[in-house]
Amino acid sequence: MKSKDFVPYVPASRTLPELTFFALILGVVLAIVFGAANAYLGLKTGLTVSASIPAAVISMAILRGIMRRQSILENNIVQTMTTAGQAIAAGTIFTIPALYMWKATPSQLVIIFIVLTGGLLGVLMMVPLRRLLIVNEHEILPYPEGTACAEVLKSGETGGRSARLIFYGFAVGGLFKALGDGLRWFQTTIEAKLWNFKNAMLGMDTMPALLGVGYIIGPRIGGQMIAGGLLASIVFVPAISFFGTGSNQVIFPSSISLSHLSALEIYTNYIRYMGAGAVAAGGLITLCKTLPLLVRSMVDTISSFKRRKKRVMTIERTDHDISTGWIIGGIFLLILVIGFTPFTDIGMIGAIAIALFGFLFVTVASRIVGIVGSTSMPVSGMTIATLLIVTFIFKGTGMAGMPGMIISLMVAAIVCVAIAVAGDISQDLKTGYLVGSTPWKQQIAMMIGVVASSLIIGFVLVLFNRAYGLGSQLLPAPKAALMKIVVEGIMSANLPWDLVLIGVALAITFEFLGLNSLTVAVGFYLPLAVSAPIMVGGAIRWLSELRANKQVKREREETGTLFASGLIAGEALVSVIIALFIVSGILHPDAPVRWSQTWIPFLLFMGLAGLLWWVAVRATKRVKHEG
């Protein structure tokens, strides 16, 4: 069907409640909730998960189930605003925590400024592309998450049962986190040494959120992550320990001789830099692999502009965007504000770089997510490319040292947020196109979600930093740590380049083995304790779909994903509450554990994994029985 013949679920001739007070309030609340959840998840693992389907289900449960409001377009506004929080969190935690690692603690005003300007630029720069990418290429660009969310909205009668799955997962994940890290009934990290194998250790963070992430991403990605973790923990760490046995030599960057280093010290001093090189190379490799798509995206977008004819006809409700004058004026004003705001010192050079890289990568992101989806969009690769060029520019203009590093990171952070938001709103506008939303109302809703999330995300970062420490073992913030190392490597020579280049070589090797180099590299960089529970979640997904036909697999995937999303949100939000209690002195993170036996958290975690499998399989059987 040609796009001009396409009739959405709610046709243009019909009008339903859309940008209502109830939708805005619920959307703001869910944007903050899922923004905080994704911030925690990204700081822990370097990964974020889509909030569109859980948000759509919760919206339908509240608006349709409780308040008896029957508008699908109102539900669509809620999920659009919710995913704004997810996108803001992703762009923020990939970059800004590096400032905390430099002890250059940004003020709330600076964080809000960076995130808000980046988010608004992402929305405004993407809006002119809607007709070109979503309408004109409706049959070419599938936008997988947006299409899936539209199907969920259209099948709204299942919202009650699906919402219960999310709330059950929320309760279980929150309770597990509260008993473990809150009340300290049991330890949540378990470790085991391998017999007669020096410094080789296995470990696992028994966290519901990591189990949920593993189920969502599946066994293949989870397997590649744990492969990287095993390579670091039981190959490279023992190898360095073996070759350093009996040696009193001190090798940079360590200040202790090799023979006296523990497994953790070997990881901190050597593996971390190899992992950073591997992640950076993996991100750039991912970006290079999409270069043909990038070039085609730019060419096709320009061609679409040229082919577009002026129309005198009245614009229908389902084709009405924010006016071009407001878009151009808003972008121009934001660039001027960025360039002349004194408390960031970005300046006009940085503002022009933001305008150029922002427009380039927003255009690329908006098309790429239409093909491969938001989860496969190389946000980190595009951010690294921006950071490399901008850092060289600032160093060439004489702005070196810590001031140059901070400003370079701020510029990359604004671009990163813009990329994440643009990719997200592209999926949302696809959903709106399929269900018959009014585009300008959806775009306004996205900007409101961006503003609400931007005002809160800085508080979340400060809270996590004070309670756990950004860049610590509890919240390693892997993507931000990578950005920090990239900038330091360009601005100064005080970097173990041999280790970084070993990591680069590893990423290239992973790619030649047919693996996703970035995924394996992230597993290599993160402690094995993070990858292990993710792999357990992936294995549960594999077991739940074993010997099932295609339709049953899809049902179990959707059911398990809803429960897993609840696990993630429950743990993340209880983590925020625990952090508040730690900062206020009510709880102490180093308090003694009531039951210190390692088998207790292991059995509890495996029981939770069994519950996830049971929910996915039993729900499918119930659906078949009801059918």
C-alpha positions as CSV (number, residue, x, y, z in Angstrom):
1,M,0.0,0.0,0.0
2,K,1.3,3.4,-0.9
3,S,1.7,5.9,1.9
4,K,-0.8,8.3,0.3
5,D,-3.4,5.5,0.3
6,F,-2.7,4.5,3.9
7,V,-5.6,4.9,6.4
8,P,-4.6,4.9,10.1
9,Y,-6.5,3.2,12.9
10,V,-8.1,6.5,13.8
11,P,-8.7,8.2,10.4
12,A,-8.1,11.9,9.9
13,S,-11.8,12.6,9.7
14,R,-12.3,11.4,13.3
15,T,-11.2,13.3,16.4
16,L,-10.6,11.7,19.8
17,P,-9.2,13.1,23.1
18,E,-5.4,13.3,22.8
19,L,-3.3,16.0,24.5
20,T,-5.4,16.0,27.6
21,F,-4.7,17.0,31.2
22,F,-4.9,13.4,32.4
23,A,-2.5,12.2,29.6
24,L,0.0,14.9,30.4
25,I,0.1,14.2,34.2
26,L,0.4,10.5,33.7
27,G,3.0,10.9,31.0
28,V,5.2,13.2,33.2
29,V,5.0,10.7,36.1
30,L,5.9,7.7,33.9
31,A,8.7,9.7,32.1
32,I,10.3,10.4,35.5
33,V,9.9,6.8,36.7
34,F,11.2,5.1,33.6
35,G,13.9,7.8,33.2
36,A,15.2,7.0,36.7
37,A,15.0,3.3,36.0
38,N,17.0,3.5,32.8
39,A,19.5,5.8,34.4
40,Y,20.2,3.2,37.1
41,L,20.3,0.4,34.5
42,G,22.7,2.3,32.2
43,L,25.0,3.3,35.1
44,K,25.1,-0.4,36.1
45,T,25.5,-2.1,32.7
46,G,25.9,0.5,30.0
47,L,22.6,-0.7,28.5
48,T,19.1,0.8,28.4
49,V,15.8,-0.9,27.5
50,S,12.8,0.5,25.6
51,A,10.0,1.8,27.7
52,S,7.4,2.3,25.0
53,I,5.5,-1.0,25.3
54,P,5.4,-1.1,29.2
55,A,4.4,2.5,29.2
56,A,1.6,1.8,26.7
57,V,0.3,-1.1,28.8
58,I,0.4,0.9,32.0
59,S,-1.3,3.8,30.3
60,M,-4.1,1.6,29.1
61,A,-4.5,0.0,32.5
62,I,-4.9,3.4,34.2
63,L,-6.7,5.4,31.6
64,R,-8.9,2.7,30.1
65,G,-9.1,0.2,33.0
66,I,-9.4,2.6,36.0
67,M,-10.6,5.9,34.6
68,R,-12.7,4.4,31.8
69,R,-11.3,6.7,29.1
70,Q,-11.4,5.0,25.7
71,S,-9.1,7.1,23.5
72,I,-6.2,5.2,21.9
73,L,-4.7,8.6,21.0
74,E,-4.5,9.6,24.7
75,N,-2.7,6.4,25.5
76,N,-0.3,7.2,22.6
77,I,0.5,10.6,24.1
78,V,1.4,8.9,27.5
79,Q,3.8,6.4,25.9
80,T,5.4,9.2,23.8
81,M,6.1,11.2,26.9
82,T,7.4,8.2,28.9
83,T,9.9,7.2,26.2
84,A,11.3,10.8,26.4
85,G,12.4,9.9,29.9
86,Q,14.1,6.8,28.7
87,A,15.9,8.7,25.9
88,I,17.0,11.5,28.2
89,A,18.4,9.0,30.7
90,A,20.4,7.2,27.9
91,G,22.0,10.4,26.6
92,T,22.8,11.5,30.1
93,I,24.4,8.5,31.6
94,F,26.5,7.8,28.5
95,T,28.4,11.1,29.0
96,I,27.9,13.3,32.1
97,P,29.1,10.8,34.8
98,A,32.6,11.3,33.4
99,L,32.5,14.8,34.9
100,Y,32.0,13.2,38.4
101,M,34.9,10.9,37.7
102,W,37.1,13.9,37.1
103,K,35.8,15.4,40.3
104,A,34.5,18.3,38.2
105,T,31.1,18.0,39.8
106,P,28.6,19.8,37.7
107,S,25.8,21.9,39.2
108,Q,22.2,21.0,38.8
109,L,21.8,24.0,36.5
110,V,24.6,22.8,34.2
111,I,23.1,19.3,34.0
112,I,19.7,20.6,33.3
113,F,21.1,23.0,30.6
114,I,23.0,20.2,28.8
115,V,20.2,17.7,28.9
116,L,17.4,20.1,28.1
117,T,19.1,21.8,25.1
118,G,20.2,18.4,23.7
119,G,16.7,17.0,24.1
120,L,14.9,19.9,22.6
121,L,17.4,20.0,19.7
122,G,16.7,16.3,19.1
123,V,13.0,16.9,18.8
124,L,13.2,20.0,16.7
125,M,15.7,18.6,14.3
126,M,13.7,15.5,13.7
127,V,10.3,17.1,13.2
128,P,11.1,18.2,9.6
129,L,12.1,14.6,8.7
130,R,8.7,13.1,9.7
131,R,7.0,13.4,6.3
132,L,10.2,12.3,4.5
133,L,11.0,9.2,6.6
134,I,7.7,8.1,8.2
135,V,5.0,9.1,5.6
136,N,6.8,9.0,2.3
137,E,8.8,5.8,3.2
138,H,6.1,4.1,5.1
139,E,6.6,0.8,3.3
140,I,10.4,1.0,3.3
141,L,11.3,1.9,6.9
142,P,9.5,-0.5,9.3
143,Y,10.5,1.2,12.6
144,P,10.2,-2.0,14.6
145,E,9.6,-0.7,18.1
146,G,7.1,1.9,16.9
147,T,5.2,-0.6,14.9
148,A,5.1,-3.1,17.8
149,C,3.9,-0.4,20.2
150,A,1.1,0.5,17.7
151,E,0.0,-3.1,17.7
152,V,-0.1,-3.1,21.5
153,L,-2.2,0.1,21.6
154,K,-4.6,-1.3,19.0
155,S,-5.1,-4.5,21.0
156,G,-5.9,-2.4,24.1
157,E,-8.4,-4.9,25.5
158,T,-5.4,-7.0,26.9
159,G,-4.1,-4.1,28.8
160,G,-5.4,-5.2,32.2
161,R,-3.8,-8.6,32.2
162,S,-0.5,-7.3,30.7
163,A,-0.4,-4.4,33.3
164,R,-0.7,-6.9,36.1
165,L,2.4,-8.7,34.8
166,I,4.3,-5.5,35.0
167,F,3.1,-4.6,38.5
168,Y,3.9,-8.2,39.7
169,G,7.4,-7.9,38.4
170,F,7.7,-4.4,39.9
171,A,6.7,-5.8,43.3
172,V,9.0,-8.8,43.2
173,G,12.0,-6.8,41.9
174,G,11.5,-4.0,44.4
175,L,11.1,-6.5,47.3
176,F,14.2,-8.4,46.3
177,K,16.3,-5.2,46.2
178,A,14.9,-3.9,49.5
179,L,15.7,-7.1,51.4
180,G,19.1,-7.4,49.9
181,D,20.7,-4.0,49.6
182,G,18.2,-2.1,51.7
183,L,17.7,-4.2,54.9
184,R,20.9,-6.2,54.3
185,W,19.3,-9.5,54.9
186,F,21.6,-11.2,52.4
187,Q,24.5,-10.1,50.2
188,T,23.7,-9.5,46.6
189,T,27.1,-10.1,45.1
190,I,28.6,-13.6,45.3
191,E,32.1,-14.6,44.2
192,A,34.0,-17.9,44.0
193,K,37.6,-18.6,43.3
194,L,38.6,-21.4,40.9
195,W,40.7,-24.1,42.7
196,N,44.4,-24.0,42.0
197,F,43.9,-21.2,39.4
198,K,45.5,-18.0,40.8
199,N,43.4,-14.9,40.6
200,A,40.7,-16.6,38.4
201,M,37.3,-15.8,39.9
202,L,33.7,-16.3,39.0
203,G,31.0,-13.9,40.3
204,M,27.4,-12.8,40.0
205,D,25.3,-9.8,41.0
206,T,22.0,-11.4,42.0
207,M,20.0,-8.5,40.8
208,P,16.4,-8.8,39.4
209,A,17.1,-5.9,36.9
210,L,20.0,-7.8,35.3
211,L,17.9,-10.9,35.0
212,G,15.2,-8.9,33.3
213,V,17.7,-7.3,30.9
214,G,19.0,-10.7,30.0
215,Y,15.5,-12.0,29.2
216,I,14.8,-8.9,27.0
217,I,18.0,-8.9,25.0
218,G,18.0,-12.7,24.6
219,P,20.5,-15.5,24.8
220,R,22.7,-14.5,21.8
221,I,23.6,-11.0,23.1
222,G,23.7,-12.3,26.7
223,G,26.1,-15.1,25.6
224,Q,28.4,-12.7,23.8
225,M,28.5,-10.4,26.8
226,I,29.5,-13.2,29.2
227,A,32.0,-14.5,26.7
228,G,33.8,-11.1,27.0
229,G,33.5,-11.3,30.8
230,L,34.9,-14.8,30.9
231,L,37.8,-13.8,28.6
232,A,38.7,-11.0,31.0
233,S,38.2,-12.9,34.3
234,I,39.5,-16.4,33.7
235,V,41.9,-15.7,30.8
236,F,43.5,-12.3,30.9
237,V,43.6,-11.7,34.7
238,P,45.1,-15.2,35.4
239,A,47.6,-14.7,32.5
240,I,48.8,-11.4,33.8
241,S,49.1,-12.9,37.3
242,F,51.0,-15.9,36.0
243,F,53.6,-13.9,34.0
244,G,54.0,-11.6,37.0
245,T,54.7,-14.4,39.5
246,G,57.9,-13.8,41.4
247,S,58.5,-10.4,39.6
248,N,59.0,-7.3,41.7
249,Q,58.7,-5.1,38.6
250,V,56.2,-2.3,38.6
251,I,54.5,-1.8,35.3
252,F,52.5,1.4,34.5
253,P,49.8,2.3,35.3
254,S,50.0,0.2,38.5
255,S,52.1,1.4,41.4
256,I,52.5,-2.1,42.8
257,S,54.6,-5.0,41.5
258,L,52.8,-7.6,39.4
259,S,53.4,-10.4,41.9
260,H,51.5,-8.6,44.6
261,L,48.4,-7.6,42.6
262,S,45.0,-9.1,43.4
263,A,42.5,-10.0,40.8
264,L,40.6,-6.8,41.4
265,E,43.8,-4.7,41.2
266,I,44.8,-6.4,37.9
267,Y,41.3,-5.5,36.5
268,T,41.5,-1.9,37.7
269,N,45.0,-1.3,36.5
270,Y,45.1,-3.2,33.2
271,I,41.9,-4.9,32.1
272,R,39.9,-1.6,32.4
273,Y,42.1,0.1,29.8
274,M,42.0,-2.9,27.5
275,G,38.2,-2.9,27.8
276,A,38.0,0.8,27.1
277,G,40.0,0.4,23.9
278,A,37.8,-2.5,22.9
279,V,34.5,-0.7,23.6
280,A,35.8,2.4,21.7
281,A,36.9,0.4,18.8
282,G,33.6,-1.7,18.9
283,G,31.6,1.5,18.8
284,L,33.5,2.9,15.9
285,I,33.3,-0.4,14.0
286,T,29.6,-0.4,14.5
287,L,29.5,3.1,13.1
288,C,31.7,2.2,10.2
289,K,29.4,-0.8,9.4
290,T,26.5,1.6,9.1
291,L,28.4,4.1,7.0
292,P,26.8,2.9,3.7
293,L,23.5,3.3,5.4
294,L,24.6,6.7,6.8
295,V,25.5,7.9,3.3
296,R,22.3,6.5,1.8
297,S,20.3,8.1,4.5
298,M,21.7,11.5,3.8
299,V,21.3,11.1,0.0
300,D,17.8,9.8,0.3
301,T,16.8,12.5,2.7
302,I,18.2,15.2,0.4
303,S,16.5,13.6,-2.6
304,S,13.2,13.5,-0.7
305,F,13.5,17.2,-0.1
306,K,14.0,17.8,-3.8
307,R,11.1,15.6,-4.9
308,R,8.7,17.1,-2.4
309,K,6.2,19.3,-4.2
310,K,4.5,22.4,-2.8
311,R,1.0,21.6,-1.9
312,V,-1.8,24.1,-1.7
313,M,-4.4,21.7,-0.3
314,T,-5.5,21.8,3.3
315,I,-3.3,19.8,5.7
316,E,-5.2,16.9,7.3
317,R,-5.2,16.4,11.1
318,T,-2.9,13.4,10.8
319,D,-0.3,15.3,8.8
320,H,-0.1,18.5,10.8
321,D,3.4,19.1,12.3
322,I,4.7,22.0,14.3
323,S,5.2,24.9,11.8
324,T,8.5,25.2,10.0
325,G,9.0,28.8,11.3
326,W,8.8,27.6,15.0
327,I,11.2,24.8,14.2
328,I,13.9,26.9,12.6
329,G,13.5,29.7,15.1
330,G,13.7,27.2,18.0
331,I,16.9,25.6,16.7
332,F,18.5,28.9,15.9
333,L,17.6,30.2,19.4
334,L,19.0,27.1,21.2
335,I,22.3,27.3,19.3
336,L,22.6,31.0,20.3
337,V,21.8,30.2,23.9
338,I,24.4,27.4,24.0
339,G,27.0,29.6,22.4
340,F,26.5,32.6,24.7
341,T,25.6,31.0,28.0
342,P,28.5,32.0,30.4
343,F,28.3,29.2,33.0
344,T,29.2,26.4,30.5
345,D,32.0,28.2,28.5
346,I,31.0,26.1,25.5
347,G,31.3,29.2,23.2
348,M,30.3,29.6,19.6
349,I,32.8,27.1,18.3
350,G,31.2,24.4,20.5
351,A,27.7,25.6,19.5
352,I,28.5,25.4,15.8
353,A,29.9,21.9,16.3
354,I,26.7,20.9,18.1
355,A,24.6,22.3,15.2
356,L,26.6,20.5,12.6
357,F,27.0,17.1,14.3
358,G,23.6,17.3,15.8
359,F,21.9,17.8,12.4
360,L,24.1,15.1,10.8
361,F,23.6,12.4,13.4
362,V,20.0,13.2,14.1
363,T,19.2,12.7,10.4
364,V,21.2,9.4,10.5
365,A,19.7,8.2,13.7
366,S,16.1,8.9,12.6
367,R,16.6,6.7,9.5
368,I,18.8,4.0,11.1
369,V,16.2,3.3,13.8
370,G,13.6,2.9,11.1
371,I,15.6,-0.1,9.8
372,V,17.4,-1.7,12.8
373,G,15.5,-0.3,15.7
374,S,16.5,1.8,18.6
375,T,18.4,-0.9,20.5
376,S,20.8,-1.4,17.6
377,M,21.4,2.3,16.9
378,P,25.1,3.1,17.4
379,V,24.6,6.0,19.8
380,S,28.0,5.5,21.5
381,G,29.8,5.3,18.1
382,M,28.3,8.5,16.9
383,T,29.1,10.2,20.3
384,I,32.7,8.9,20.2
385,A,33.1,10.3,16.7
386,T,31.8,13.7,17.8
387,L,34.0,13.6,20.9
388,L,37.2,12.8,19.0
389,I,36.7,15.6,16.4
390,V,35.6,18.2,19.0
391,T,38.4,17.4,21.4
392,F,41.0,17.8,18.6
393,I,39.4,21.1,17.6
394,F,39.5,22.5,21.1
395,K,43.1,21.2,21.6
396,G,44.1,22.9,18.3
397,T,42.6,26.2,19.4
398,G,44.7,26.1,22.6
399,M,42.0,25.0,25.0
400,A,43.8,22.0,26.6
401,G,43.9,20.5,30.0
402,M,40.9,20.0,32.3
403,P,38.9,23.0,30.9
404,G,39.2,21.7,27.4
405,M,38.3,18.1,28.4
406,I,35.2,19.4,30.3
407,I,33.9,21.5,27.4
408,S,34.6,18.8,24.9
409,L,32.5,16.3,27.0
410,M,29.7,18.9,27.4
411,V,29.5,19.3,23.6
412,A,29.4,15.5,23.1
413,A,26.8,15.2,25.8
414,I,24.4,17.6,24.1
415,V,24.9,15.8,20.8
416,C,24.4,12.4,22.5
417,V,21.1,13.4,24.1
418,A,19.9,14.9,20.8
419,I,20.7,11.6,19.0
420,A,19.0,9.5,21.7
421,V,15.9,11.7,21.7
422,A,15.7,11.9,17.9
423,G,15.8,8.1,17.5
424,D,13.2,7.7,20.2
425,I,10.7,10.3,18.8
426,S,11.1,8.7,15.3
427,Q,9.7,5.5,16.7
428,D,7.0,7.4,18.6
429,L,5.9,9.3,15.4
430,K,5.7,6.0,13.6
431,T,3.4,4.7,16.3
432,G,1.4,7.9,15.9
433,Y,1.2,7.5,12.1
434,L,-0.1,4.0,12.4
435,V,-2.8,4.7,15.1
436,G,-3.8,8.1,13.7
437,S,-2.3,10.6,16.1
438,T,-2.0,14.4,15.5
439,P,1.8,14.9,14.9
440,W,2.1,18.4,16.4
441,K,0.4,17.3,19.6
442,Q,2.7,14.3,19.8
443,Q,5.7,16.6,19.2
444,I,4.6,19.0,22.0
445,A,4.1,16.0,24.3
446,M,7.6,14.8,23.6
447,M,9.0,18.2,24.4
448,I,7.0,18.3,27.7
449,G,8.4,14.8,28.5
450,V,12.0,16.1,27.7
451,V,11.5,19.1,30.0
452,A,10.1,17.0,32.9
453,S,12.9,14.4,32.6
454,S,15.6,17.0,32.3
455,L,14.6,18.6,35.6
456,I,14.8,15.3,37.5
457,I,17.8,13.4,35.9
458,G,20.4,15.7,37.5
459,F,18.9,15.0,40.9
460,V,19.1,11.2,40.2
461,L,22.8,11.5,39.2
462,V,23.7,13.4,42.3
463,L,21.8,11.0,44.5
464,F,23.5,7.9,43.0
465,N,26.9,9.6,43.2
466,R,26.5,10.4,46.9
467,A,25.1,7.0,47.8
468,Y,27.2,4.7,45.6
469,G,29.8,6.7,43.7
470,L,29.6,7.1,39.9
471,G,32.4,5.1,38.3
472,S,32.6,2.8,41.4
473,Q,32.3,-0.9,41.4
474,L,28.6,-0.6,42.3
475,L,27.8,1.8,39.5
476,P,30.7,1.6,37.0
477,A,29.0,3.8,34.3
478,P,31.0,2.0,31.6
479,K,30.0,4.3,28.6
480,A,30.8,7.5,30.5
481,A,34.1,6.0,31.7
482,L,35.0,5.3,28.1
483,M,34.3,8.9,27.1
484,K,36.5,10.0,29.9
485,I,39.4,7.8,28.7
486,V,39.0,9.0,25.1
487,V,39.2,12.7,26.0
488,E,42.2,12.1,28.4
489,G,44.0,10.2,25.7
490,I,43.7,13.1,23.2
491,M,44.4,15.9,25.7
492,S,47.4,14.2,27.4
493,A,49.9,11.5,26.9
494,N,49.4,10.1,30.3
495,L,47.5,7.0,29.1
496,P,48.7,3.4,28.8
497,W,48.3,3.3,25.1
498,D,49.6,-0.2,24.7
499,L,46.8,-1.6,26.8
500,V,44.2,0.5,24.9
501,L,45.6,-0.8,21.6
502,I,45.4,-4.3,22.8
503,G,41.7,-3.7,23.4
504,V,41.4,-2.3,19.9
505,A,43.0,-5.4,18.5
506,L,40.6,-7.6,20.6
507,A,37.6,-5.8,19.2
508,I,38.9,-6.3,15.6
509,T,39.4,-10.0,16.4
510,F,35.9,-10.3,17.8
511,E,34.5,-8.8,14.6
512,F,36.5,-11.3,12.4
513,L,35.0,-14.1,14.5
514,G,31.6,-13.0,13.4
515,L,30.6,-11.6,16.8
516,N,29.3,-8.2,17.6
517,S,32.5,-6.5,18.7
518,L,30.8,-3.9,20.8
519,T,28.7,-6.4,22.8
520,V,31.6,-8.6,23.6
521,A,33.7,-5.6,24.4
522,V,31.1,-4.3,26.9
523,G,31.2,-7.7,28.5
524,F,35.0,-7.6,28.6
525,Y,35.0,-4.1,30.2
526,L,32.3,-4.8,32.8
527,P,32.9,-7.2,35.8
528,L,31.9,-10.7,35.1
529,A,29.4,-10.4,38.0
530,V,27.3,-8.1,35.8
531,S,27.3,-10.3,32.7
532,A,26.6,-13.5,34.5
533,P,23.0,-12.7,35.6
534,I,22.3,-11.2,32.2
535,M,23.3,-14.6,30.7
536,V,20.9,-16.3,33.1
537,G,18.1,-14.1,31.9
538,G,19.0,-15.0,28.3
539,A,19.0,-18.7,29.1
540,I,15.5,-18.4,30.7
541,R,14.3,-16.8,27.5
542,W,15.8,-19.7,25.5
543,L,14.3,-22.3,27.8
544,S,10.8,-20.6,27.7
545,E,10.8,-20.7,23.8
546,L,12.4,-24.2,23.5
547,R,10.3,-26.4,21.1
548,A,7.6,-23.8,20.8
549,N,6.1,-22.7,17.5
550,K,6.5,-19.2,16.1
551,Q,3.2,-17.9,17.5
552,V,3.9,-19.3,21.0
553,K,7.4,-18.0,21.0
554,R,6.1,-14.5,20.2
555,E,3.6,-14.7,23.0
556,R,6.1,-15.9,25.5
557,E,8.6,-13.3,24.5
558,E,6.0,-10.5,25.0
559,T,4.7,-11.9,28.3
560,G,8.2,-12.5,29.7
561,T,9.3,-9.0,28.6
562,L,6.4,-7.3,30.5
563,F,7.3,-9.2,33.7
564,A,11.0,-8.5,33.1
565,S,10.3,-4.8,32.6
566,G,8.6,-4.8,35.9
567,L,11.6,-6.4,37.6
568,I,13.9,-3.7,36.1
569,A,11.6,-0.8,37.1
570,G,11.0,-2.3,40.6
571,E,14.7,-2.7,41.4
572,A,15.7,0.6,39.9
573,L,13.1,2.7,41.8
574,V,13.8,0.9,45.1
575,S,17.5,1.7,44.5
576,V,16.6,5.4,44.3
577,I,14.7,5.1,47.7
578,I,17.7,3.2,49.2
579,A,20.0,5.9,48.0
580,L,17.8,8.6,49.6
581,F,18.0,6.6,52.9
582,I,21.8,6.3,52.6
583,V,22.3,10.0,52.0
584,S,20.0,10.9,54.9
585,G,21.8,8.5,57.2
586,I,18.9,6.1,57.8
587,L,20.7,3.2,56.0
588,H,24.4,2.3,55.9
589,P,25.7,0.5,52.7
590,D,28.4,-1.1,54.8
591,A,26.1,-2.5,57.5
592,P,26.7,-6.2,58.4
593,V,24.7,-8.7,56.4
594,R,22.3,-10.8,58.4
595,W,22.9,-14.0,56.5
596,S,26.3,-14.0,54.9
597,Q,26.2,-17.4,53.3
598,T,26.7,-17.1,49.5
599,W,24.2,-20.0,48.7
600,I,21.3,-17.9,50.0
601,P,21.3,-15.2,47.4
602,F,22.2,-17.7,44.7
603,L,19.1,-19.9,45.5
604,L,16.9,-16.8,45.8
605,F,18.2,-15.5,42.4
606,M,17.7,-18.9,40.7
607,G,14.2,-19.1,42.2
608,L,13.5,-15.7,40.7
609,A,14.8,-17.0,37.4
610,G,12.4,-19.9,37.7
611,L,9.5,-17.6,38.4
612,L,10.3,-15.6,35.3
613,W,10.2,-18.8,33.2
614,W,7.0,-19.9,34.9
615,V,5.3,-16.6,34.2
616,A,6.2,-16.7,30.5
617,V,5.2,-20.3,30.0
618,R,2.0,-20.3,32.2
619,A,0.7,-17.1,30.7
620,T,1.0,-18.5,27.2
621,K,-0.9,-21.6,28.3
622,R,-3.6,-19.5,29.8
623,V,-4.0,-17.4,26.7
624,K,-4.3,-20.6,24.6
625,H,-6.8,-22.0,27.0
626,E,-8.9,-18.8,27.0
627,G,-8.8,-18.8,23.2
